[in-house]
């Protein structure tokens, strides 16, 4: 089986496919400044507006990249855990099929069940924390941009009021 890049999914280059920053320079398709001036829109700094939208697109792109990388790391960890489980299962089967007294085997099975349960809970906790961390980082990028956007809006309104 051919090895594919860890950044591909169904043949798609996911990080580049989800890179919205490619669209950040949308001013090359139309001159929005001239368009706004044509309608004499009062107190609108179109350059600042376009810059703000470019920053929004970059923030969404960065958040998508963080989310993808987090999902990729989570998937890799799940594969590692599955490999460990399979290796551990082979050892358990060998241990349980070895000769011994039935009472000893029953106690051994109870211990193995307890260990397996504790390890499963630890694995689930680890995977949950990995997902939460990745999601938190992606949301933080968006929160930071929203805060910046509100500050930009406040500055634009203050500037427009002062210009009157």
DACOR-V57789 format. One record per residue. N is the residue number from 1. SS is DSSP state (H for helix, E for strand, - for the rest). PHI is phi in radians with two decimals (NA if undefined). Layout:
# DACOR-V57789
n-><N,N>
ss-><SS,SS>
phi-><PHI,PHI>
This chain:
# DACOR-V57789
n-><1,2,3,4,5,6,7,8,9,10,11,12,13,14,15,16,17,18,19,20,21,22,23,24,25,26,27,28,29,30,31,32,33,34,35,36,37,38,39,40,41,42,43,44,45,46,47,48,49,50,51,52,53,54,55,56,57,58,59,60,61,62,63,64,65,66,67,68,69,70,71,72,73,74,75,76,77,78,79,80,81,82,83,84,85,86,87,88,89,90,91,92,93,94,95,96,97,98,99,100,101,102,103,104,105,106,107,108,109,110,111,112,113,114,115,116,117,118,119,120,121,122,123,124,125,126,127,128,129,130,131,132,133,134,135,136,137,138,139,140,141,142,143,144,145,146,147,148,149,150,151,152,153,154,155,156,157,158,159,160,161,162,163,164>
ss-><-,-,-,-,-,-,-,E,E,-,-,E,E,H,H,H,H,-,-,H,H,H,H,-,-,H,H,H,-,-,-,H,H,H,H,H,H,H,-,-,-,-,-,-,-,H,H,H,H,H,H,H,H,H,H,H,H,H,H,H,H,H,H,H,H,H,H,H,H,H,H,H,H,H,H,H,H,H,H,H,H,H,H,H,H,H,H,H,H,H,H,H,H,H,H,H,H,-,-,-,-,H,H,H,H,H,H,H,H,H,H,H,H,H,H,H,H,H,H,H,H,H,H,H,H,H,H,H,H,H,H,H,H,H,H,H,H,H,H,H,H,H,H,H,H,H,H,H,H,H,H,H,H,H,H,H,H,H,H,H,H,H,H,->
phi-><NA,-1.26,-1.38,-1.84,-1.10,-1.26,-1.78,-1.94,-2.46,0.94,1.47,-1.63,-1.44,-1.06,-1.01,-1.33,-1.14,-1.64,-1.50,-1.30,-1.16,-1.06,-1.64,-1.14,-1.68,-1.33,-1.22,-1.26,-1.54,-2.69,-1.61,-1.19,-1.09,-1.13,-1.07,-1.19,-1.12,-1.06,-1.69,0.90,-1.22,-1.33,0.95,-1.97,-1.52,-1.14,-1.11,-1.15,-1.11,-1.15,-1.11,-1.10,-1.17,-1.08,-1.12,-1.08,-1.13,-1.11,-1.14,-1.11,-1.09,-1.12,-1.11,-1.10,-1.12,-1.10,-1.11,-1.13,-1.10,-1.15,-1.13,-1.13,-1.12,-1.10,-1.11,-1.08,-1.17,-1.08,-1.11,-1.06,-1.11,-1.14,-1.09,-1.08,-1.10,-1.13,-1.12,-1.14,-1.12,-1.09,-1.17,-1.14,-1.06,-1.10,-1.16,-1.30,-1.56,-1.20,-1.15,2.91,-1.26,-1.02,-1.12,-1.15,-1.13,-1.13,-1.13,-1.12,-1.10,-1.10,-1.11,-1.12,-1.11,-1.09,-1.09,-1.13,-1.09,-1.07,-1.17,-1.10,-1.09,-1.10,-1.13,-1.10,-1.07,-1.06,-1.12,-1.10,-1.14,-1.08,-1.12,-1.13,-1.11,-1.09,-1.10,-1.07,-1.14,-1.15,-1.15,-1.08,-1.05,-1.20,-1.06,-1.05,-1.20,-1.06,-1.08,-1.08,-1.08,-1.17,-1.13,-1.11,-1.12,-1.04,-1.14,-1.16,-1.16,-1.05,-1.15,-1.16,-1.15,-1.18,-1.32,-1.29>
